[in-house]
């Protein structure tokens, strides 16, 4: 994967076909024994979370949210999936959904440093967001 630095951020050339095929392969359902099913489930979750991390680096928010949701369908309180989806929601300025995921993550692991950190950032951003919303509503109805 080719990368270059643009405006202080790394930009990656997307090789989406290969990524999609890899994710589809991991997503395929098959028949496995009990032990194998647990191993396959664990592998899927791990691959999906790695793909989410890549999606965050590539600013591919839509797929990051989809994959986090797949993980959460399997493991309802997966802190890493909740944290990464909250990061994605925050980057798309959806602070309400960010807060929902952060609260679930804190419920599952109240001592998690990363989750506490993003929670503090959200607390700082909320007043700004509320002020922008109030200004927008004032201008709309004036």
C-alpha positions as CSV (number, residue, x, y, z in Angstrom):
1,X,0.0,0.0,0.0
2,X,1.4,3.3,-1.0
3,X,1.3,6.2,1.4
4,X,2.3,9.9,1.5
5,X,1.9,12.7,4.0
6,X,-0.6,15.4,3.1
7,X,-1.4,18.3,5.5
8,X,0.1,16.5,8.5
9,X,-1.9,13.3,7.9
10,X,-0.9,10.1,6.2
11,X,-2.9,9.5,3.0
12,X,-3.1,5.9,1.7
13,X,-3.8,4.8,-1.8
14,X,-6.8,2.5,-1.4
15,X,-6.5,-1.0,-2.8
16,X,-10.2,-1.6,-2.1
17,X,-10.6,-4.7,-4.2
18,X,-8.1,-6.7,-2.1
19,X,-9.5,-5.4,1.2
20,X,-13.1,-6.2,0.1
21,X,-12.1,-9.7,-0.9
22,X,-10.3,-10.4,2.3
23,X,-13.2,-9.1,4.4
24,X,-15.7,-11.1,2.3
25,X,-13.6,-14.2,2.8
26,X,-13.6,-13.7,6.6
27,X,-17.4,-13.0,6.5
28,X,-18.3,-16.2,4.7
29,X,-20.4,-18.5,6.8
30,X,-19.5,-22.2,6.9
31,X,-20.0,-25.3,8.9
32,X,-17.5,-25.9,11.6
33,X,-17.2,-27.9,14.8
34,X,-17.8,-26.2,18.1
35,X,-14.1,-25.6,18.7
36,X,-13.5,-24.4,15.2
37,X,-16.6,-22.1,15.3
38,X,-15.1,-20.3,18.3
39,X,-11.8,-20.0,16.6
40,X,-13.4,-18.7,13.4
41,X,-15.6,-16.2,15.4
42,X,-12.5,-14.9,17.1
43,X,-10.6,-14.6,13.8
44,X,-13.5,-12.7,12.2
45,X,-13.7,-10.3,15.1
46,X,-10.0,-9.7,15.0
47,X,-9.9,-9.2,11.2
48,X,-12.9,-6.9,11.3
49,X,-11.3,-4.8,14.1
50,X,-8.1,-4.6,12.1
51,X,-10.0,-3.5,9.0
52,X,-11.7,-0.8,11.1
53,X,-8.3,0.5,12.2
54,X,-7.3,0.7,8.5
55,X,-10.6,2.4,7.7
56,X,-9.9,5.0,10.3
57,X,-6.5,5.7,8.8
58,X,-8.1,5.9,5.4
59,X,-11.0,8.1,6.5
60,X,-13.4,5.4,5.4
61,X,-15.9,6.1,8.1
62,X,-18.8,4.3,6.5
63,X,-17.1,0.9,6.4
64,X,-15.5,1.4,9.8
65,X,-19.0,1.9,11.3
66,X,-20.4,-1.1,9.4
67,X,-17.5,-3.4,10.6
68,X,-17.7,-2.2,14.2
69,X,-21.4,-3.0,14.1
70,X,-20.7,-6.5,12.8
71,X,-18.4,-7.1,15.7
72,X,-20.9,-5.7,18.2
73,X,-23.6,-8.1,16.7
74,X,-21.3,-10.9,17.8
75,X,-19.8,-9.4,21.0
76,X,-22.2,-6.8,22.4
77,X,-19.8,-5.2,24.8
78,X,-16.5,-5.4,22.8
79,X,-14.8,-2.4,24.2
80,X,-12.4,-2.0,21.2
81,X,-15.3,-2.0,18.7
82,X,-17.3,0.5,20.8
83,X,-14.2,2.7,21.1
84,X,-13.4,2.6,17.4
85,X,-17.0,3.2,16.4
86,X,-17.1,6.2,18.9
87,X,-13.9,7.5,17.2
88,X,-15.5,7.3,13.8
89,X,-18.7,8.9,15.0
90,X,-16.7,11.7,16.6
91,X,-14.8,12.3,13.3
92,X,-18.1,12.6,11.5
93,X,-19.4,15.0,14.1
94,X,-22.1,12.7,15.4
95,X,-21.6,13.4,19.1
96,X,-24.9,11.8,20.2
97,X,-23.9,8.3,18.8
98,X,-20.4,8.9,20.1
99,X,-21.7,9.3,23.6
100,X,-23.9,6.2,23.4
101,X,-20.9,4.0,22.5
102,X,-18.6,5.7,25.0
103,X,-21.2,5.0,27.8
104,X,-21.5,1.3,26.8
105,X,-17.7,1.0,26.7
106,X,-17.3,2.6,30.1
107,X,-20.0,0.3,31.4
108,X,-18.0,-2.7,30.2
109,X,-14.6,-1.4,31.2
110,X,-14.7,1.7,33.5
111,X,-10.9,1.8,33.9
112,X,-10.1,1.9,30.2
113,X,-7.7,4.8,29.6
114,X,-8.5,5.3,25.9
115,X,-12.2,5.3,26.5
116,X,-11.8,7.8,29.3
117,X,-9.7,10.0,27.1
118,X,-12.2,10.1,24.2
119,X,-15.0,10.8,26.8
120,X,-13.1,13.8,28.1
121,X,-12.6,15.1,24.5
122,X,-16.3,14.6,23.9
123,X,-17.2,16.6,27.0
124,X,-15.0,19.5,25.7
125,X,-16.6,19.3,22.2
126,X,-20.2,19.2,23.3
127,X,-20.6,22.8,24.5
128,X,-19.0,24.0,21.1
129,X,-21.5,21.8,19.2
130,X,-24.4,23.0,21.3
131,X,-23.4,26.6,20.7
132,X,-23.2,26.0,16.9
133,X,-26.6,24.3,16.9
134,X,-28.2,27.2,18.8
135,X,-26.7,29.7,16.3
136,X,-28.0,27.6,13.4
137,X,-31.5,27.3,14.9
138,X,-31.5,31.1,15.7
139,X,-30.6,31.9,12.1
140,X,-33.1,29.5,10.7
141,X,-36.1,30.9,12.5
142,X,-35.0,34.6,12.5
